[in-house]
């Protein structure tokens, strides 16, 4: 860890100004990821802007039913919020599938969007990594890569986004509220994270000086048919090898009115294909439909060697999660048996 | 003597428990020094093979708070001969001398030590050291390098090499109707106890050193430090009052104690050095192992031949060795046996002992093969084992001091409900899940080591027992209190236990499951001697009611030495001591192996592990839903701490079966998952019902106390029982540990 300047602004404009003024500044919220990265010598912020005093800790339900979750609301508070648990159970479930109770108590919802990859090479500052040090190369290509991406990777980076919460947010209708030096704006969630391409050092589309202030989520029509299914190397407290956020709205005749599938652990961002989903509308909510959708979602999937199994794993997980959702029996995160 | 014990055999809670749960038990890195502390941070090599080319300390040395940076270029002089560097449990070869020269033999090798006025200063400065290397091609892949294997020239002390072949295994194998021959591989496992390796070295005004060290043997570290730095032994005192788990990782002195003492002596200051979690991956580890086992049986399932070959990884500088294959020659009756064991040198740090070293590894393969063979023959896996029961050690041609393994099989099977098992693979289901029931036998050696202990009885009846033993979380404090209390008719909480200090009576390192038997028996011997001295004084009293009593006929009740049959006849301890003119009676007890008995007898602990798994085959998710572990380990001093030992062993066995592996990037020879986020051990959700059964086993030869030890046996066989259960559930044999989720996909793909 290197010495750094520490700032503790008390309002959003002050925080934005501080962040905009120093290209080496980074924002500290729950600290569950940033502090590790600093200790491991992975990132060296010149200034740490502690935003914990900012008034971003409220959850409110807007008139149209949308939940507006402040960036500093802890993962635990969001997951157990009665309104969210009742109306957006997929989001609650995904949050509870991640980390441990202690981490969820400390981690914030804004920070969850901004957590960095768990790639071994990113975390080990003595190895090449284009995300950590642009131009240094990618250690994971041809290296130990069983946890790496099967979709949307580039020759420069095969890292994945590690969040569970974001997979549910990608499946639901989500917008990210952002404050920046040129004013406030809203970023549709699917545009928030980016694929690595030629710039794997950039995880998202935030501009210099911008801060996430809230997340707006809706999707109450999925509350009967949803499931968050996470497959990993042990039954709890491990990052996803593959996770699936599945949501369905099924008509009285058993056909699909609306369907959402987002994948975690497989790409640089939560993976979704809205076009493929649209084409499922009107089809029966059954295994054949789900398998066809899985095949389509994974059409471009490519393994890196150690992680070849993830393609088949993702295919099966998509189908199972959709079956769980269709049956109205979502995966329960406190009980690790899968039905 | 009064043997109606009120404390031995009872589930006494840990006497050190309150200190631990309130966070007031100080561990090695939690001590201060009167003159304040300097803090160290170690820089490690980032290549696995080569030489240091250049070291640039410009930025690091000028960093605020840096006191001194040590590398091989300025390391103070130390003892010259290898012999001086060999600790009590050292291996054949050249012990690592940290910062000795520019050669890099493994990833994570210490290459610099920064001493600063604070931990943060040392750590931050360490990140500014610029080190460049001449890199050679590393060799870290055992499966690729195993054709370079060799039989170790020098045997490791305390380790039995494989016995000479008996019968003609090759011929018997080829002539048998049922044969299995299979290869097994397991990745290296890395020690990760809660407490990291740390030393606080307090530099005395007279140049003496008081060292709080994370170790399993205070006297081992004390003699190592005295020898390496050529100090008078009485100038070095090592303390390890509390140890936050060790499992074998702390048997040998680690480089943090060498480096912190080196700096303390050089700077004449007190120094603290705690290694990082990451560095746990470059220390003592359970080596990657390749095994081939061939086993054959006749039509009745009697074993006709066993051949077991193992190749293990070791470092370039020491020949670490384990007993891996010998178990195959002693677990079952078989007259045609061939066992071989070799090593392969890799660019890795020297492996070391990790809970049931060798047995956890070898018995995994053995118990997988016999299970597979039982299906071939067509008999129940448990019956197969019972059918091949042996009551002697055929390797050594010795009798066993006891072997209540039949009781383990019987009671374990009954509790598990084994009789209702459906024999065919894939024949049991629970909803979507396939259900599998598997079992395995476990075996570990029971040793009695040369050990001493002191017992002191004070005028007020207070008892203190002391020995340089260690409590690495195993319950040593508590059981020694129980043994001491038992002799004086008091409760365990009334006994003061002093351990974890090199100045106390000579004890071996805490390992090999021998502490309860060895230190416990030494306490008992010392206590008996105290009782004899007390009785001698009592007999000298005028009109002594104990005049004609032998020590066996007496008891201590409520602070009085009395006749066991009539506690009205007796004298207060205080009166006895007053009359003798003493304030206390203190005696030394010593125990050691009975060489005459060892010519004909050998001692092992045994177990039977029964495991239920549920497998979601489509998704590849395995859950270990039930374990019953039945243990035969002689006398159980404390069922509560004993149960904890076995629970921990079973959990670690599940981790070995399903989770734990160091992942090497063989291109660079570096371990990539060097943290607890990516190196997986079981989480709570992975552990379900575990039932522990201690079967009755009377053994009057294993140790004077009748104790055999429990530290290791809990893990042995568990990985095989899990793998066997997975076979029963899925019909697929997994021979490569850990059985991670990807392997289920690849197995299905291979089957298609």
Boltz contact constraints between the chains, C-beta under 6 A:
constraints:
  - contact:
      token1: [A, 1]
      token2: [B, 124]
      max_distance: 6.0
  - contact:
      token1: [A, 41]
      token2: [B, 127]
      max_distance: 6.0
  - contact:
      token1: [A, 120]
      token2: [B, 672]
      max_distance: 6.0
  - contact:
      token1: [A, 120]
      token2: [B, 673]
      max_distance: 6.0
  - contact:
      token1: [A, 126]
      token2: [B, 46]
      max_distance: 6.0
  - contact:
      token1: [A, 143]
      token2: [B, 665]
      max_distance: 6.0
  - contact:
      token1: [A, 144]
      token2: [B, 663]
      max_distance: 6.0
  - contact:
      token1: [A, 144]
      token2: [B, 665]
      max_distance: 6.0
  - contact:
      token1: [A, 144]
      token2: [B, 672]
      max_distance: 6.0
  - contact:
      token1: [A, 233]
      token2: [B, 680]
      max_distance: 6.0
  - contact:
      token1: [A, 233]
      token2: [B, 740]
      max_distance: 6.0
  - contact:
      token1: [A, 234]
      token2: [B, 659]
      max_distance: 6.0
  - contact:
      token1: [A, 234]
      token2: [B, 680]
      max_distance: 6.0
  - contact:
      token1: [A, 234]
      token2: [B, 683]
      max_distance: 6.0
  - contact:
      token1: [A, 234]
      token2: [B, 686]
      max_distance: 6.0
  - contact:
      token1: [A, 235]
      token2: [B, 685]
      max_distance: 6.0
  - contact:
      token1: [A, 235]
      token2: [B, 686]
      max_distance: 6.0
  - contact:
      token1: [A, 236]
      token2: [B, 683]
      max_distance: 6.0
  - contact:
      token1: [A, 236]
      token2: [B, 685]
      max_distance: 6.0
  - contact:
      token1: [A, 237]
      token2: [B, 683]
      max_distance: 6.0
  - contact:
      token1: [A, 309]
      token2: [B, 742]
      max_distance: 6.0
  - contact:
      token1: [A, 309]
      token2: [B, 745]
      max_distance: 6.0
  - contact:
      token1: [A, 312]
      token2: [B, 745]
      max_distance: 6.0
  - contact:
      token1: [A, 316]
      token2: [B, 618]
      max_distance: 6.0
  - contact:
      token1: [A, 316]
      token2: [B, 619]
      max_distance: 6.0
  - contact:
      token1: [A, 336]
      token2: [B, 685]
      max_distance: 6.0
  - contact:
      token1: [A, 338]
      token2: [B, 616]
      max_distance: 6.0
  - contact:
      token1: [A, 338]
      token2: [B, 621]
      max_distance: 6.0
